[in-house]
Amino acid sequence: MSIERFETGPRMSQVVVHGNTVYLAGVVANKAKGKSTTEQTQEILSIIDGHLAKAGTDKSKLLSTNIYITDMKNFAEMNAVWDKWVSPGNTPARATVQAGLAAAEYLVEIMVVAAK
């Protein structure tokens, strides 16, 4: 089976497609960096939509999601955005953990795996 990579750099690829499975690297907000959990989550999910489309799939085919959040006090705020975005009836397996991220201005990072 072939492997396709999109937005590949020296350290990582943003999207890797192997067979009918699409793997996304962790996505953080660039424009909303330093802004609220709501704004960062909205931007991240928009970026995810774009990556999935580039790979020939969409959020209705999510298999699993890992969400990293810097402070669990923002869990409900992040979930409010997630719940409006996620495809009803097609929710993925999901884990959410509190973690330190690459920069203090990042409050949320999301990584997904989807089927094609």
Backbone as XML, in Angstrom:
<?xml version="1.0"?>
<chain id="A" units="angstrom">
  <residue number="1" name="MET">
    <atom name="N" x="0.830" y="-1.185" z="0.000"/>
    <atom name="CA" x="0.000" y="0.000" z="0.000"/>
    <atom name="C" x="0.872" y="1.245" z="0.000"/>
  </residue>
  <residue number="2" name="SER">
    <atom name="N" x="0.468" y="2.207" z="-0.752"/>
    <atom name="CA" x="1.241" y="3.441" z="-0.820"/>
    <atom name="C" x="0.955" y="4.341" z="0.381"/>
  </residue>
  <residue number="3" name="ILE">
    <atom name="N" x="1.880" y="5.240" z="0.611"/>
    <atom name="CA" x="1.735" y="6.241" z="1.669"/>
    <atom name="C" x="1.830" y="7.607" z="1.015"/>
  </residue>
  <residue number="4" name="GLU">
    <atom name="N" x="0.834" y="8.453" z="1.280"/>
    <atom name="CA" x="0.856" y="9.840" z="0.798"/>
    <atom name="C" x="1.084" y="10.751" z="1.994"/>
  </residue>
  <residue number="5" name="ARG">
    <atom name="N" x="1.860" y="11.805" z="1.781"/>
    <atom name="CA" x="2.123" y="12.777" z="2.847"/>
    <atom name="C" x="1.846" y="14.176" z="2.307"/>
  </residue>
  <residue number="6" name="PHE">
    <atom name="N" x="1.197" y="14.992" z="3.136"/>
    <atom name="CA" x="0.883" y="16.373" z="2.766"/>
    <atom name="C" x="1.503" y="17.312" z="3.792"/>
  </residue>
  <residue number="7" name="GLU">
    <atom name="N" x="1.929" y="18.479" z="3.299"/>
    <atom name="CA" x="2.551" y="19.487" z="4.160"/>
    <atom name="C" x="3.674" y="18.855" z="4.977"/>
  </residue>
  <residue number="8" name="THR">
    <atom name="N" x="4.610" y="18.270" z="4.233"/>
    <atom name="CA" x="5.734" y="17.565" z="4.833"/>
    <atom name="C" x="6.901" y="18.505" z="5.066"/>
  </residue>
  <residue number="9" name="GLY">
    <atom name="N" x="7.453" y="18.424" z="6.245"/>
    <atom name="CA" x="8.625" y="19.211" z="6.597"/>
    <atom name="C" x="9.727" y="18.291" z="7.078"/>
  </residue>
  <residue number="10" name="PRO">
    <atom name="N" x="10.818" y="18.854" z="7.579"/>
    <atom name="CA" x="11.941" y="18.030" z="8.023"/>
    <atom name="C" x="11.643" y="17.215" z="9.283"/>
  </residue>
  <residue number="11" name="ARG">
    <atom name="N" x="10.650" y="17.648" z="10.075"/>
    <atom name="CA" x="10.356" y="16.983" z="11.333"/>
    <atom name="C" x="9.085" y="16.143" z="11.281"/>
  </residue>
  <residue number="12" name="MET">
    <atom name="N" x="8.117" y="16.558" z="10.465"/>
    <atom name="CA" x="6.819" y="15.871" z="10.459"/>
    <atom name="C" x="6.007" y="16.230" z="9.236"/>
  </residue>
  <residue number="13" name="SER">
    <atom name="N" x="4.965" y="15.452" z="9.009"/>
    <atom name="CA" x="3.963" y="15.750" z="7.983"/>
    <atom name="C" x="2.673" y="16.094" z="8.699"/>
  </residue>
  <residue number="14" name="GLN">
    <atom name="N" x="1.925" y="17.053" z="8.173"/>
    <atom name="CA" x="0.649" y="17.411" z="8.784"/>
    <atom name="C" x="-0.404" y="16.331" z="8.554"/>
  </residue>
  <residue number="15" name="VAL">
    <atom name="N" x="-0.331" y="15.679" z="7.378"/>
    <atom name="CA" x="-1.314" y="14.657" z="7.008"/>
    <atom name="C" x="-0.563" y="13.479" z="6.398"/>
  </residue>
  <residue number="16" name="VAL">
    <atom name="N" x="-0.902" y="12.270" z="6.844"/>
    <atom name="CA" x="-0.356" y="11.047" z="6.258"/>
    <atom name="C" x="-1.534" y="10.134" z="5.933"/>
  </residue>
  <residue number="17" name="VAL">
    <atom name="N" x="-1.553" y="9.649" z="4.696"/>
    <atom name="CA" x="-2.614" y="8.736" z="4.261"/>
    <atom name="C" x="-1.969" y="7.390" z="3.938"/>
  </residue>
  <residue number="18" name="HIS">
    <atom name="N" x="-2.473" y="6.347" z="4.588"/>
    <atom name="CA" x="-2.012" y="4.985" z="4.329"/>
    <atom name="C" x="-3.245" y="4.138" z="4.062"/>
  </residue>
  <residue number="19" name="GLY">
    <atom name="N" x="-3.372" y="3.673" z="2.840"/>
    <atom name="CA" x="-4.572" y="2.924" z="2.484"/>
    <atom name="C" x="-5.791" y="3.810" z="2.616"/>
  </residue>
  <residue number="20" name="ASN">
    <atom name="N" x="-6.743" y="3.371" z="3.410"/>
    <atom name="CA" x="-7.975" y="4.136" z="3.621"/>
    <atom name="C" x="-8.011" y="4.811" z="4.981"/>
  </residue>
  <residue number="21" name="THR">
    <atom name="N" x="-6.825" y="5.033" z="5.570"/>
    <atom name="CA" x="-6.749" y="5.683" z="6.873"/>
    <atom name="C" x="-5.951" y="6.975" z="6.748"/>
  </residue>
  <residue number="22" name="VAL">
    <atom name="N" x="-6.474" y="8.028" z="7.366"/>
    <atom name="CA" x="-5.865" y="9.360" z="7.333"/>
    <atom name="C" x="-5.448" y="9.729" z="8.754"/>
  </residue>
  <residue number="23" name="TYR">
    <atom name="N" x="-4.184" y="10.075" z="8.905"/>
    <atom name="CA" x="-3.618" y="10.461" z="10.198"/>
    <atom name="C" x="-3.254" y="11.940" z="10.143"/>
  </residue>
  <residue number="24" name="LEU">
    <atom name="N" x="-3.733" y="12.717" z="11.094"/>
    <atom name="CA" x="-3.362" y="14.123" z="11.182"/>
    <atom name="C" x="-2.409" y="14.321" z="12.353"/>
  </residue>
  <residue number="25" name="ALA">
    <atom name="N" x="-1.405" y="15.156" z="12.143"/>
    <atom name="CA" x="-0.538" y="15.565" z="13.247"/>
    <atom name="C" x="-1.365" y="16.427" z="14.198"/>
  </residue>
  <residue number="26" name="GLY">
    <atom name="N" x="-0.843" y="16.669" z="15.367"/>
    <atom name="CA" x="-1.536" y="17.563" z="16.283"/>
    <atom name="C" x="-1.678" y="18.943" z="15.664"/>
  </residue>
  <residue number="27" name="VAL">
    <atom name="N" x="-2.879" y="19.493" z="15.755"/>
    <atom name="CA" x="-3.180" y="20.799" z="15.156"/>
    <atom name="C" x="-3.367" y="21.828" z="16.269"/>
  </residue>
  <residue number="28" name="VAL">
    <atom name="N" x="-2.696" y="22.955" z="16.136"/>
    <atom name="CA" x="-2.861" y="24.079" z="17.057"/>
    <atom name="C" x="-3.333" y="25.296" z="16.262"/>
  </residue>
  <residue number="29" name="ALA">
    <atom name="N" x="-3.827" y="26.280" z="16.973"/>
    <atom name="CA" x="-4.313" y="27.510" z="16.337"/>
    <atom name="C" x="-3.131" y="28.426" z="16.035"/>
  </residue>
  <residue number="30" name="ASN">
    <atom name="N" x="-3.084" y="28.936" z="14.828"/>
    <atom name="CA" x="-2.030" y="29.885" z="14.465"/>
    <atom name="C" x="-2.532" y="31.323" z="14.579"/>
  </residue>
  <residue number="31" name="LYS">
    <atom name="N" x="-3.660" y="31.622" z="13.941"/>
    <atom name="CA" x="-4.214" y="32.978" z="13.988"/>
    <atom name="C" x="-4.761" y="33.307" z="15.368"/>
  </residue>
  <residue number="32" name="ALA">
    <atom name="N" x="-5.323" y="32.307" z="16.049"/>
    <atom name="CA" x="-5.919" y="32.528" z="17.373"/>
    <atom name="C" x="-4.938" y="32.227" z="18.507"/>
  </residue>
  <residue number="33" name="LYS">
    <atom name="N" x="-3.678" y="32.026" z="18.185"/>
    <atom name="CA" x="-2.664" y="31.770" z="19.214"/>
    <atom name="C" x="-2.717" y="32.883" z="20.247"/>
  </residue>
  <residue number="34" name="GLY">
    <atom name="N" x="-2.826" y="32.510" z="21.510"/>
    <atom name="CA" x="-2.895" y="33.498" z="22.579"/>
    <atom name="C" x="-4.302" y="33.983" z="22.884"/>
  </residue>
  <residue number="35" name="LYS">
    <atom name="N" x="-5.281" y="33.558" z="22.074"/>
    <atom name="CA" x="-6.676" y="33.971" z="22.300"/>
    <atom name="C" x="-7.395" y="32.910" z="23.134"/>
  </residue>
  <residue number="36" name="SER">
    <atom name="N" x="-8.698" y="33.009" z="23.237"/>
    <atom name="CA" x="-9.485" y="32.138" z="24.111"/>
    <atom name="C" x="-9.497" y="30.686" z="23.640"/>
  </residue>
  <residue number="37" name="THR">
    <atom name="N" x="-9.861" y="29.803" z="24.546"/>
    <atom name="CA" x="-10.032" y="28.384" z="24.217"/>
    <atom name="C" x="-11.059" y="28.220" z="23.113"/>
  </residue>
  <residue number="38" name="THR">
    <atom name="N" x="-12.140" y="28.989" z="23.168"/>
    <atom name="CA" x="-13.180" y="28.924" z="22.135"/>
    <atom name="C" x="-12.602" y="29.265" z="20.774"/>
  </residue>
  <residue number="39" name="GLU">
    <atom name="N" x="-11.905" y="30.396" z="20.681"/>
    <atom name="CA" x="-11.346" y="30.827" z="19.393"/>
    <atom name="C" x="-10.299" y="29.849" z="18.872"/>
  </residue>
  <residue number="40" name="GLN">
    <atom name="N" x="-9.471" y="29.341" z="19.758"/>
    <atom name="CA" x="-8.457" y="28.379" z="19.324"/>
    <atom name="C" x="-9.100" y="27.083" z="18.841"/>
  </residue>
  <residue number="41" name="THR">
    <atom name="N" x="-10.084" y="26.592" z="19.573"/>
    <atom name="CA" x="-10.750" y="25.351" z="19.168"/>
    <atom name="C" x="-11.459" y="25.532" z="17.831"/>
  </residue>
  <residue number="42" name="GLN">
    <atom name="N" x="-12.116" y="26.655" z="17.629"/>
    <atom name="CA" x="-12.779" y="26.915" z="16.345"/>
    <atom name="C" x="-11.789" y="26.896" z="15.197"/>
  </residue>
  <residue number="43" name="GLU">
    <atom name="N" x="-10.651" y="27.557" z="15.367"/>
    <atom name="CA" x="-9.650" y="27.575" z="14.308"/>
    <atom name="C" x="-9.082" y="26.178" z="14.065"/>
  </residue>
  <residue number="44" name="ILE">
    <atom name="N" x="-8.778" y="25.459" z="15.131"/>
    <atom name="CA" x="-8.228" y="24.111" z="14.999"/>
    <atom name="C" x="-9.181" y="23.220" z="14.216"/>
  </residue>
  <residue number="45" name="LEU">
    <atom name="N" x="-10.458" y="23.255" z="14.537"/>
    <atom name="CA" x="-11.432" y="22.396" z="13.848"/>
    <atom name="C" x="-11.583" y="22.793" z="12.387"/>
  </residue>
  <residue number="46" name="SER">
    <atom name="N" x="-11.458" y="24.073" z="12.095"/>
    <atom name="CA" x="-11.486" y="24.528" z="10.709"/>
    <atom name="C" x="-10.269" y="23.992" z="9.941"/>
  </residue>
  <residue number="47" name="ILE">
    <atom name="N" x="-9.109" y="24.025" z="10.576"/>
    <atom name="CA" x="-7.894" y="23.491" z="9.963"/>
    <atom name="C" x="-8.048" y="21.987" z="9.729"/>
  </residue>
  <residue number="48" name="ILE">
    <atom name="N" x="-8.602" y="21.295" z="10.709"/>
    <atom name="CA" x="-8.835" y="19.849" z="10.569"/>
    <atom name="C" x="-9.746" y="19.576" z="9.388"/>
  </residue>
  <residue number="49" name="ASP">
    <atom name="N" x="-10.822" y="20.357" z="9.257"/>
    <atom name="CA" x="-11.720" y="20.192" z="8.094"/>
    <atom name="C" x="-10.933" y="20.289" z="6.786"/>
  </residue>
  <residue number="50" name="GLY">
    <atom name="N" x="-10.047" y="21.267" z="6.691"/>
    <atom name="CA" x="-9.249" y="21.463" z="5.484"/>
    <atom name="C" x="-8.297" y="20.303" z="5.220"/>
  </residue>
  <residue number="51" name="HIS">
    <atom name="N" x="-7.635" y="19.830" z="6.267"/>
    <atom name="CA" x="-6.720" y="18.690" z="6.107"/>
    <atom name="C" x="-7.479" y="17.435" z="5.677"/>
  </residue>
  <residue number="52" name="LEU">
    <atom name="N" x="-8.622" y="17.194" z="6.289"/>
    <atom name="CA" x="-9.401" y="16.005" z="5.933"/>
    <atom name="C" x="-9.874" y="16.090" z="4.481"/>
  </residue>
  <residue number="53" name="ALA">
    <atom name="N" x="-10.311" y="17.267" z="4.054"/>
    <atom name="CA" x="-10.756" y="17.448" z="2.667"/>
    <atom name="C" x="-9.607" y="17.180" z="1.700"/>
  </residue>
  <residue number="54" name="LYS">
    <atom name="N" x="-8.426" y="17.677" z="2.030"/>
    <atom name="CA" x="-7.249" y="17.471" z="1.188"/>
    <atom name="C" x="-6.952" y="15.977" z="1.029"/>
  </residue>
  <residue number="55" name="ALA">
    <atom name="N" x="-7.255" y="15.200" z="2.073"/>
    <atom name="CA" x="-6.995" y="13.766" z="2.054"/>
    <atom name="C" x="-8.175" y="12.968" z="1.492"/>
  </residue>
  <residue number="56" name="GLY">
    <atom name="N" x="-9.251" y="13.662" z="1.117"/>
    <atom name="CA" x="-10.396" y="12.980" z="0.510"/>
    <atom name="C" x="-11.398" y="12.413" z="1.487"/>
  </residue>
  <residue number="57" name="THR">
    <atom name="N" x="-11.516" y="13.037" z="2.654"/>
    <atom name="CA" x="-12.479" y="12.565" z="3.652"/>
    <atom name="C" x="-13.063" y="13.766" z="4.401"/>
  </residue>
  <residue number="58" name="ASP">
    <atom name="N" x="-13.807" y="13.495" z="5.474"/>
    <atom name="CA" x="-14.400" y="14.571" z="6.267"/>
    <atom name="C" x="-14.648" y="14.099" z="7.692"/>
  </residue>
  <residue number="59" name="LYS">
    <atom name="N" x="-15.138" y="15.011" z="8.529"/>
    <atom name="CA" x="-15.309" y="14.723" z="9.959"/>
    <atom name="C" x="-16.322" y="13.624" z="10.252"/>
  </residue>
  <residue number="60" name="SER">
    <atom name="N" x="-17.173" y="13.284" z="9.310"/>
    <atom name="CA" x="-18.135" y="12.195" z="9.536"/>
    <atom name="C" x="-17.440" y="10.833" z="9.562"/>
  </residue>
  <residue number="61" name="LYS">
    <atom name="N" x="-16.174" y="10.805" z="9.169"/>
    <atom name="CA" x="-15.429" y="9.545" z="9.115"/>
    <atom name="C" x="-14.317" y="9.484" z="10.177"/>
  </residue>
  <residue number="62" name="LEU">
    <atom name="N" x="-14.407" y="10.341" z="11.186"/>
    <atom name="CA" x="-13.413" y="10.304" z="12.260"/>
    <atom name="C" x="-13.464" y="8.962" z="12.979"/>
  </residue>
  <residue number="63" name="LEU">
    <atom name="N" x="-12.291" y="8.422" z="13.263"/>
    <atom name="CA" x="-12.181" y="7.172" z="14.002"/>
    <atom name="C" x="-11.770" y="7.428" z="15.450"/>
  </residue>
  <residue number="64" name="SER">
    <atom name="N" x="-10.758" y="8.268" z="15.622"/>
    <atom name="CA" x="-10.299" y="8.582" z="16.977"/>
    <atom name="C" x="-9.767" y="10.005" z="17.040"/>
  </residue>
  <residue number="65" name="THR">
    <atom name="N" x="-9.803" y="10.541" z="18.246"/>
    <atom name="CA" x="-9.340" y="11.907" z="18.494"/>
    <atom name="C" x="-8.607" y="11.958" z="19.823"/>
  </residue>
  <residue number="66" name="ASN">
    <atom name="N" x="-7.475" y="12.644" z="19.820"/>
    <atom name="CA" x="-6.769" y="12.960" z="21.057"/>
    <atom name="C" x="-6.774" y="14.469" z="21.194"/>
  </residue>
  <residue number="67" name="ILE">
    <atom name="N" x="-7.272" y="14.947" z="22.322"/>
    <atom name="CA" x="-7.325" y="16.381" z="22.584"/>
    <atom name="C" x="-6.432" y="16.679" z="23.779"/>
  </residue>
  <residue number="68" name="TYR">
    <atom name="N" x="-5.551" y="17.642" z="23.576"/>
    <atom name="CA" x="-4.648" y="18.083" z="24.635"/>
    <atom name="C" x="-5.064" y="19.496" z="25.010"/>
  </residue>
  <residue number="69" name="ILE">
    <atom name="N" x="-5.279" y="19.710" z="26.301"/>
    <atom name="CA" x="-5.742" y="21.013" z="26.785"/>
    <atom name="C" x="-4.855" y="21.397" z="27.971"/>
  </residue>
  <residue number="70" name="THR">
    <atom name="N" x="-4.451" y="22.643" z="28.025"/>
    <atom name="CA" x="-3.486" y="23.043" z="29.048"/>
    <atom name="C" x="-4.088" y="23.169" z="30.442"/>
  </residue>
  <residue number="71" name="ASP">
    <atom name="N" x="-5.398" y="23.348" z="30.512"/>
    <atom name="CA" x="-6.041" y="23.503" z="31.819"/>
    <atom name="C" x="-7.455" y="22.947" z="31.740"/>
  </residue>
  <residue number="72" name="MET">
    <atom name="N" x="-7.751" y="21.969" z="32.563"/>
    <atom name="CA" x="-9.071" y="21.332" z="32.525"/>
    <atom name="C" x="-10.203" y="22.292" z="32.910"/>
  </residue>
  <residue number="73" name="LYS">
    <atom name="N" x="-9.874" y="23.450" z="33.459"/>
    <atom name="CA" x="-10.934" y="24.426" z="33.733"/>
    <atom name="C" x="-11.556" y="24.916" z="32.423"/>
  </residue>
  <residue number="74" name="ASN">
    <atom name="N" x="-10.859" y="24.726" z="31.297"/>
    <atom name="CA" x="-11.363" y="25.126" z="29.978"/>
    <atom name="C" x="-12.005" y="23.973" z="29.210"/>
  </residue>
  <residue number="75" name="PHE">
    <atom name="N" x="-12.162" y="22.830" z="29.867"/>
    <atom name="CA" x="-12.725" y="21.635" z="29.237"/>
    <atom name="C" x="-14.130" y="21.884" z="28.681"/>
  </residue>
  <residue number="76" name="ALA">
    <atom name="N" x="-15.007" y="22.481" z="29.475"/>
    <atom name="CA" x="-16.386" y="22.736" z="29.025"/>
    <atom name="C" x="-16.415" y="23.724" z="27.860"/>
  </residue>
  <residue number="77" name="GLU">
    <atom name="N" x="-15.547" y="24.726" z="27.895"/>
    <atom name="CA" x="-15.479" y="25.717" z="26.811"/>
    <atom name="C" x="-15.059" y="25.051" z="25.499"/>
  </residue>
  <residue number="78" name="MET">
    <atom name="N" x="-14.045" y="24.192" z="25.576"/>
    <atom name="CA" x="-13.598" y="23.463" z="24.389"/>
    <atom name="C" x="-14.706" y="22.528" z="23.896"/>
  </residue>
  <residue number="79" name="ASN">
    <atom name="N" x="-15.354" y="21.820" z="24.816"/>
    <atom name="CA" x="-16.426" y="20.887" z="24.446"/>
    <atom name="C" x="-17.607" y="21.585" z="23.785"/>
  </residue>
  <residue number="80" name="ALA">
    <atom name="N" x="-17.904" y="22.806" z="24.187"/>
    <atom name="CA" x="-19.020" y="23.542" z="23.587"/>
    <atom name="C" x="-18.776" y="23.737" z="22.088"/>
  </residue>
  <residue number="81" name="VAL">
    <atom name="N" x="-17.540" y="24.032" z="21.721"/>
    <atom name="CA" x="-17.186" y="24.195" z="20.303"/>
    <atom name="C" x="-17.174" y="22.832" z="19.620"/>
  </residue>
  <residue number="82" name="TRP">
    <atom name="N" x="-16.551" y="21.861" z="20.245"/>
    <atom name="CA" x="-16.479" y="20.500" z="19.695"/>
    <atom name="C" x="-17.870" y="19.946" z="19.402"/>
  </residue>
  <residue number="83" name="ASP">
    <atom name="N" x="-18.769" y="20.085" z="20.372"/>
    <atom name="CA" x="-20.118" y="19.513" z="20.240"/>
    <atom name="C" x="-20.893" y="20.110" z="19.069"/>
  </residue>
  <residue number="84" name="LYS">
    <atom name="N" x="-20.652" y="21.373" z="18.757"/>
    <atom name="CA" x="-21.318" y="22.009" z="17.605"/>
    <atom name="C" x="-20.702" y="21.545" z="16.290"/>
  </residue>
  <residue number="85" name="TRP">
    <atom name="N" x="-19.444" y="21.118" z="16.328"/>
    <atom name="CA" x="-18.702" y="20.767" z="15.113"/>
    <atom name="C" x="-18.809" y="19.289" z="14.750"/>
  </residue>
  <residue number="86" name="VAL">
    <atom name="N" x="-18.703" y="18.422" z="15.732"/>
    <atom name="CA" x="-18.614" y="16.985" z="15.463"/>
    <atom name="C" x="-19.882" y="16.485" z="14.759"/>
  </residue>
  <residue number="87" name="SER">
    <atom name="N" x="-19.717" y="15.516" z="13.874"/>
    <atom name="CA" x="-20.835" y="14.981" z="13.087"/>
    <atom name="C" x="-21.740" y="14.112" z="13.970"/>
  </residue>
  <residue number="88" name="PRO">
    <atom name="N" x="-23.005" y="14.518" z="14.166"/>
    <atom name="CA" x="-23.911" y="13.738" z="15.015"/>
    <atom name="C" x="-24.035" y="12.290" z="14.525"/>
  </residue>
  <residue number="89" name="GLY">
    <atom name="N" x="-23.949" y="11.361" z="15.468"/>
    <atom name="CA" x="-24.044" y="9.952" z="15.130"/>
    <atom name="C" x="-22.747" y="9.359" z="14.615"/>
  </residue>
  <residue number="90" name="ASN">
    <atom name="N" x="-21.732" y="10.202" z="14.416"/>
    <atom name="CA" x="-20.443" y="9.736" z="13.907"/>
    <atom name="C" x="-19.301" y="10.147" z="14.831"/>
  </residue>
  <residue number="91" name="THR">
    <atom name="N" x="-19.571" y="10.215" z="16.115"/>
    <atom name="CA" x="-18.549" y="10.662" z="17.050"/>
    <atom name="C" x="-17.432" y="9.619" z="17.159"/>
  </residue>
  <residue number="92" name="PRO">
    <atom name="N" x="-16.187" y="10.079" z="17.204"/>
    <atom name="CA" x="-15.050" y="9.157" z="17.269"/>
    <atom name="C" x="-14.773" y="8.686" z="18.692"/>
  </residue>
  <residue number="93" name="ALA">
    <atom name="N" x="-13.934" y="7.675" z="18.811"/>
    <atom name="CA" x="-13.342" y="7.364" z="20.109"/>
    <atom name="C" x="-12.496" y="8.590" z="20.461"/>
  </residue>
  <residue number="94" name="ARG">
    <atom name="N" x="-12.478" y="8.973" z="21.746"/>
    <atom name="CA" x="-11.819" y="10.233" z="22.081"/>
    <atom name="C" x="-11.185" y="10.182" z="23.455"/>
  </residue>
  <residue number="95" name="ALA">
    <atom name="N" x="-10.039" y="10.815" z="23.563"/>
    <atom name="CA" x="-9.380" y="11.023" z="24.849"/>
    <atom name="C" x="-9.056" y="12.505" z="24.965"/>
  </residue>
  <residue number="96" name="THR">
    <atom name="N" x="-9.202" y="13.046" z="26.157"/>
    <atom name="CA" x="-8.817" y="14.428" z="26.422"/>
    <atom name="C" x="-7.929" y="14.417" z="27.653"/>
  </residue>
  <residue number="97" name="VAL">
    <atom name="N" x="-6.756" y="15.016" z="27.522"/>
    <atom name="CA" x="-5.816" y="15.054" z="28.635"/>
    <atom name="C" x="-5.301" y="16.470" z="28.839"/>
  </residue>
  <residue number="98" name="GLN">
    <atom name="N" x="-4.944" y="16.772" z="30.073"/>
    <atom name="CA" x="-4.297" y="18.043" z="30.366"/>
    <atom name="C" x="-2.809" y="17.860" z="30.106"/>
  </residue>
  <residue number="99" name="ALA">
    <atom name="N" x="-2.230" y="18.797" z="29.371"/>
    <atom name="CA" x="-0.822" y="18.675" z="29.004"/>
    <atom name="C" x="-0.199" y="20.039" z="28.776"/>
  </residue>
  <residue number="100" name="GLY">
    <atom name="N" x="1.104" y="20.119" z="28.946"/>
    <atom name="CA" x="1.840" y="21.305" z="28.547"/>
    <atom name="C" x="2.051" y="21.243" z="27.042"/>
  </residue>
  <residue number="101" name="LEU">
    <atom name="N" x="1.801" y="22.334" z="26.344"/>
    <atom name="CA" x="1.959" y="22.365" z="24.890"/>
    <atom name="C" x="3.245" y="23.102" z="24.519"/>
  </residue>
  <residue number="102" name="ALA">
    <atom name="N" x="3.554" y="23.152" z="23.228"/>
    <atom name="CA" x="4.833" y="23.667" z="22.739"/>
    <atom name="C" x="5.083" y="25.131" z="23.080"/>
  </residue>
  <residue number="103" name="ALA">
    <atom name="N" x="4.023" y="25.924" z="23.202"/>
    <atom name="CA" x="4.152" y="27.341" z="23.558"/>
    <atom name="C" x="3.031" y="27.698" z="24.531"/>
  </residue>
  <residue number="104" name="ALA">
    <atom name="N" x="3.324" y="28.602" z="25.436"/>
    <atom name="CA" x="2.341" y="28.991" z="26.458"/>
    <atom name="C" x="1.070" y="29.577" z="25.863"/>
  </residue>
  <residue number="105" name="GLU">
    <atom name="N" x="1.143" y="30.135" z="24.655"/>
    <atom name="CA" x="-0.029" y="30.760" z="24.019"/>
    <atom name="C" x="-1.006" y="29.725" z="23.454"/>
  </residue>
  <residue number="106" name="TYR">
    <atom name="N" x="-0.559" y="28.478" z="23.331"/>
    <atom name="CA" x="-1.443" y="27.412" z="22.853"/>
    <atom name="C" x="-2.202" y="26.837" z="24.038"/>
  </residue>
  <residue number="107" name="LEU">
    <atom name="N" x="-3.518" y="26.809" z="23.925"/>
    <atom name="CA" x="-4.356" y="26.253" z="24.990"/>
    <atom name="C" x="-4.918" y="24.879" z="24.634"/>
  </residue>
  <residue number="108" name="VAL">
    <atom name="N" x="-4.979" y="24.578" z="23.337"/>
    <atom name="CA" x="-5.591" y="23.339" z="22.856"/>
    <atom name="C" x="-4.784" y="22.808" z="21.670"/>
  </residue>
  <residue number="109" name="GLU">
    <atom name="N" x="-4.656" y="21.494" z="21.593"/>
    <atom name="CA" x="-4.089" y="20.823" z="20.419"/>
    <atom name="C" x="-4.945" y="19.590" z="20.166"/>
  </residue>
  <residue number="110" name="ILE">
    <atom name="N" x="-5.292" y="19.357" z="18.917"/>
    <atom name="CA" x="-6.155" y="18.223" z="18.577"/>
    <atom name="C" x="-5.509" y="17.401" z="17.471"/>
  </residue>
  <residue number="111" name="MET">
    <atom name="N" x="-5.559" y="16.093" z="17.646"/>
    <atom name="CA" x="-4.998" y="15.141" z="16.697"/>
    <atom name="C" x="-6.086" y="14.136" z="16.357"/>
  </residue>
  <residue number="112" name="VAL">
    <atom name="N" x="-6.304" y="13.855" z="15.071"/>
    <atom name="CA" x="-7.356" y="12.928" z="14.682"/>
    <atom name="C" x="-6.860" y="11.875" z="13.704"/>
  </residue>
  <residue number="113" name="VAL">
    <atom name="N" x="-7.594" y="10.763" z="13.681"/>
    <atom name="CA" x="-7.426" y="9.702" z="12.694"/>
    <atom name="C" x="-8.794" y="9.505" z="12.075"/>
  </residue>
  <residue number="114" name="ALA">
    <atom name="N" x="-8.833" y="9.388" z="10.740"/>
    <atom name="CA" x="-10.122" y="9.235" z="10.033"/>
    <atom name="C" x="-9.998" y="8.162" z="8.962"/>
  </residue>
  <residue number="115" name="ALA">
    <atom name="N" x="-11.122" y="7.612" z="8.600"/>
    <atom name="CA" x="-11.208" y="6.701" z="7.451"/>
    <atom name="C" x="-11.467" y="7.538" z="6.211"/>
  </residue>
  <residue number="116" name="LYS">
    <atom name="N" x="-11.158" y="6.986" z="5.048"/>
    <atom name="CA" x="-11.462" y="7.680" z="3.779"/>
    <atom name="C" x="-12.863" y="7.323" z="3.352"/>
  </residue>
</chain>
